[in-house]
Amino acid sequence: MIKFSGVNKWYGEYHALVDVNAEVRKGEVVVVCGPSGSGKSTLIRTVNRLEEIDRGNISFDNQNIHEKKISLNAFRSKVGFVFQQFNLFPHLSVLDNITLSPMRVRGMKRAAAERKAADLLSRVGLSNKAQAFPGQLSGGQQQRVAIARALAMDPPAMLFDEPTSALDPEMVGEVLGVMKSLAQDGMTMMCVTHEMGFAREVADRVWFMDAGKIIETAEPEAFFLHPKHERAQRFLSDLRTH
């Protein structure tokens, strides 16, 4: 579903992504973890070209995402992306936040878009918040609306960039619960997260990054019990100490 081939990214002299070769298979949940500054968020943001790469290639659903003829807006509409900071439109109701893209981009009729939004709000446990505005919601509720909004475009894959890091601890579980249900339904997911319990329980594979490289990739049980790379061992040891 997602394939990185020799991907490199620089910010001036800083080499942010170094020869990344990896793939996320259809229906797979991959959790990307590692210390701050390791390149995790940069990597996931290259998938829908929020960050451009300087060398290499990325394909999404068998499409080269750097083809000259690609329509960037149309392509991005197929890639569900959930941000750290929710990024909801504050002046629109929850319902309008979810229906905006299906109506504007897909040309869906309002009645159909609202039915779909109602189904998605039910799925994320917010059926009673359709007419609320983002400012009236908790952080956890806003993030669940953001997930519903991304799902409204029927994306073949979902990307999560530290979706719980801006939340109070008691709100983290409600967002992870929605993500777990998506995984159980077979959604292809790539998640940058510090939630190691989620990684251990839900991921099919864990990628560990450091200094712009994926230095270890393993199934969760193997990664958490027997990490091979010294940097991964130190990372997990620091987490347990913390």
RAJO-V73995 format. One line per field, one symbol per residue. phi: phi as a letter, one per 40 degrees, with the letter a starting at -180 (. if undefined). psi: psi as a letter, one per 30 degrees, with the letter a starting at -180 (. if undefined). burial: b if it has 24 or more other ideal C-beta (glycine too) atoms within 12 Angstrom, else e. A space follows every 10 residues. Layout:
BEGIN
phi: ???
psi: ???
burial: ???
END
This chain:
BEGIN
phi: .bbbbfcbab bgccccbbfc baabcdgcbb bbbicdgchc cdcccccbgc bccbahabbb fgbccbdccc ccccccccbc bbccbgfccc cbcddcdccd cdccccgccd cccccccccc ccccgbdcbd ccbdccbcdc cccccccccc cccfccabbb bfcbccbcdc ccdccccccc cccccgccbb bcacccccdc cbccabbbba fgbccabacd cccccbcccd ccccdccccc cc
psi: ekkkjhkkkk jbfkjekjhk jlkjlkgkjk kklllkgfge eeeeffeggf kklfkakkkk hgkjfgkefk jeeeefffjk kklegehljf fkleeeeefe eeeeefgkke eeeeeeeeee eeeghhegge glleffllee eeeeeeeeee ffghkflkkj jhfffgkkef feeeeeeeee eeeffgkkkj kjlgifeeee eekelkkkkk hgkjfkklle eeeeeikeke eeeeeeeeee e.
burial: bbbbeebbbe eeeeebbbeb ebbbeeebbb bbbbeeebbb bbbbbbbbbe bebbebebbb eebebbeeee eeeebbbbbb bbbbebebee eebbbbbbbb bbbeeeeeee eebbebbbeb bebbebeebb ebebeebebb bbbbbbbbbb bbbebbbbbb bbbbbbbeee bbebbbbbbb bbbeeebbbb bbbbbbebbb ebbbbbbbbb bbbbbbbbeb eebbeebebe ebeebbeeee ee
END
